[in-house]
């Protein structure tokens, strides 16, 4: 019985190793149920904490020396700061800089989530639609609240394109409203889908290499998919940085609508 159980566990572990979807499974680390609510600390929670600590360490250590000739960490911190600052100014103008701390924090969080998730045996936080959806809802929530508080009813001009004949407004206004309501969906799904697809592709290619290495005569061709896996990993690193930038710049564009409503 013990041997059967051992073989069963081994087969299950091998199946999970080859399954490209198993890497996205959320596993509880510490069960917490206050007032009957499941608030367990999971592997996703752990890696979000790691992401926050890593981003904070980069900025704190990078800006601690304030050297005239910056070192590596200081250069990385300054490049990230100037990159996001120029993005905010480009999309939202001078008034948009009041949102710079929020956009900068959001950019670093998404960037570190994407990059850390590429490390083997880690967990990809941004491959969870709940995480990307929460970030997107946070952005749109800030846009709506700030837009209404700052501009009042003038914020509704966002749904009325300027220079459009009055006869066309009954057709264009619903389209603008639907487009606005679709923003959190597209913002979250874009990041989620790109990271999910990339991790699945890497897992499939890696499993293909392992299968060929264990296939005897076919092991000679294993270097080909292995080289492809390396290229895919490099491409996924590029996508990880690009998606963080896209998320940040779209956030700036949406915030600009709250600062300057209307078309």
CORRA-V694511 format. One record per residue. N is the residue number from 1. RES is the residue in three letters. PHI is phi as a letter, one per 40 degrees, with the letter a starting at -180 (999 if undefined). OMEGA is omega as a letter, one per 20 degrees, with the letter a starting at -180 (NA if undefined). Layout:
n;res;phi;omega
N;RES;PHI;OMEGA
N;RES;PHI;OMEGA
This chain:
n;res;phi;omega
1;UNK;999;r
2;UNK;c;r
3;UNK;c;r
4;UNK;c;r
5;UNK;c;a
6;UNK;c;r
7;UNK;c;r
8;UNK;c;r
9;UNK;c;r
10;UNK;c;r
11;UNK;c;r
12;UNK;c;r
13;UNK;c;r
14;UNK;c;r
15;UNK;c;r
16;UNK;c;r
17;UNK;c;a
18;UNK;c;a
19;UNK;c;a
20;UNK;c;a
21;UNK;c;a
22;UNK;c;a
23;UNK;c;a
24;UNK;c;a
25;UNK;c;r
26;UNK;c;a
27;UNK;b;r
28;UNK;c;r
29;UNK;b;r
30;UNK;b;a
31;UNK;c;r
32;UNK;b;a
33;UNK;b;r
34;UNK;c;r
35;UNK;f;r
36;UNK;g;a
37;UNK;c;r
38;UNK;c;r
39;UNK;b;a
40;UNK;c;r
41;UNK;c;a
42;UNK;b;r
43;UNK;c;r
44;UNK;c;r
45;UNK;c;a
46;UNK;c;a
47;UNK;c;r
48;UNK;c;r
49;UNK;c;r
50;UNK;c;r
51;UNK;c;a
52;UNK;c;r
53;UNK;c;a
54;UNK;c;r
55;UNK;c;r
56;UNK;c;r
57;UNK;c;r
58;UNK;d;a
59;UNK;c;a
60;UNK;c;r
61;UNK;c;a
62;UNK;c;a
63;UNK;b;a
64;UNK;c;a
65;UNK;c;a
66;UNK;f;a
67;UNK;c;r
68;UNK;c;r
69;UNK;b;a
70;UNK;c;r
71;UNK;c;a
72;UNK;c;a
73;UNK;c;r
74;UNK;c;r
75;UNK;c;r
76;UNK;c;r
77;UNK;c;a
78;UNK;c;r
79;UNK;c;r
80;UNK;c;a
81;UNK;c;a
82;UNK;c;r
83;UNK;c;a
84;UNK;c;r
85;UNK;c;r
86;UNK;c;r
87;UNK;c;r
88;UNK;c;r
89;UNK;c;a
90;UNK;c;a
91;UNK;c;a
92;UNK;b;a
93;UNK;g;a
94;UNK;c;a
95;UNK;c;a
96;UNK;c;a
97;UNK;c;r
98;UNK;c;r
99;UNK;c;a
100;UNK;d;r
101;UNK;d;r
102;UNK;c;a
103;UNK;c;a
104;UNK;c;r
105;UNK;c;r
106;UNK;c;r
107;UNK;c;a
108;UNK;c;a
109;UNK;c;a
110;UNK;c;a
111;UNK;c;a
112;UNK;c;r
113;UNK;c;a
114;UNK;c;a
115;UNK;c;r
116;UNK;c;r
117;UNK;c;r
118;UNK;c;r
119;UNK;c;a
120;UNK;d;r
121;UNK;g;r
122;UNK;c;a
123;UNK;b;a
124;UNK;c;a
125;UNK;c;a
126;UNK;c;r
127;UNK;c;r
128;UNK;b;a
129;UNK;c;r
130;UNK;c;a
131;UNK;c;a
132;UNK;c;r
133;UNK;c;r
134;UNK;c;r
135;UNK;c;r
136;UNK;c;r
137;UNK;c;r
138;UNK;c;a
139;UNK;c;a
140;UNK;c;r
141;UNK;c;r
142;UNK;c;r
143;UNK;c;a
144;UNK;c;a
145;UNK;c;a
146;UNK;c;a
147;UNK;c;r
148;UNK;c;a
149;UNK;c;a
150;UNK;c;a
151;UNK;b;a
152;UNK;g;a
153;UNK;c;r
154;UNK;c;r
155;UNK;c;r
156;UNK;c;r
157;UNK;c;r
158;UNK;d;a
159;UNK;c;a
160;UNK;b;r
161;UNK;c;a
162;UNK;c;r
163;UNK;g;a
164;UNK;c;r
165;UNK;d;a
166;UNK;d;a
167;UNK;c;a
168;UNK;c;a
169;UNK;d;r
170;UNK;d;r
171;UNK;c;a
172;UNK;c;a
173;UNK;c;r
174;UNK;c;r
175;UNK;c;r
176;UNK;c;r
177;UNK;c;r
178;UNK;c;r
179;UNK;c;r
180;UNK;c;a
181;UNK;c;r
182;UNK;c;a
183;UNK;d;r
184;UNK;c;r
185;UNK;c;a
186;UNK;c;a
187;UNK;c;a
188;UNK;c;a
189;UNK;c;r
190;UNK;d;r
191;UNK;c;a
192;UNK;d;a
193;UNK;c;a
194;UNK;c;a
195;UNK;c;r
196;UNK;c;a
197;UNK;c;a
198;UNK;c;r
199;UNK;c;r
200;UNK;c;a
201;UNK;c;r
202;UNK;c;a
203;UNK;c;r
204;UNK;c;r
205;UNK;c;r
206;UNK;c;r
207;UNK;c;r
208;UNK;c;r
209;UNK;c;a
210;UNK;c;r
211;UNK;c;r
212;UNK;c;r
213;UNK;c;r
214;UNK;c;a
215;UNK;c;r
216;UNK;g;a
217;UNK;c;a
218;UNK;c;a
219;UNK;c;a
220;UNK;c;a
221;UNK;c;a
222;UNK;c;r
223;UNK;c;a
224;UNK;c;r
225;UNK;c;r
226;UNK;c;r
227;UNK;c;r
228;UNK;c;r
229;UNK;c;r
230;UNK;c;r
231;UNK;c;r
232;UNK;c;r
233;UNK;c;r
234;UNK;c;r
235;UNK;c;r
236;UNK;c;r
237;UNK;c;r
238;UNK;c;r
239;UNK;c;r
240;UNK;c;r
241;UNK;c;a
242;UNK;c;a
243;UNK;c;r
244;UNK;c;r
245;UNK;c;r
246;UNK;c;r
247;UNK;c;a
248;UNK;c;a
249;UNK;c;r
250;UNK;c;r
251;UNK;c;r
252;UNK;c;r
253;UNK;c;r
254;UNK;c;r
255;UNK;c;r
256;UNK;c;r
257;UNK;c;r
258;UNK;c;a
259;UNK;c;a
260;UNK;b;a
261;UNK;c;a
262;UNK;h;a
263;UNK;b;NA
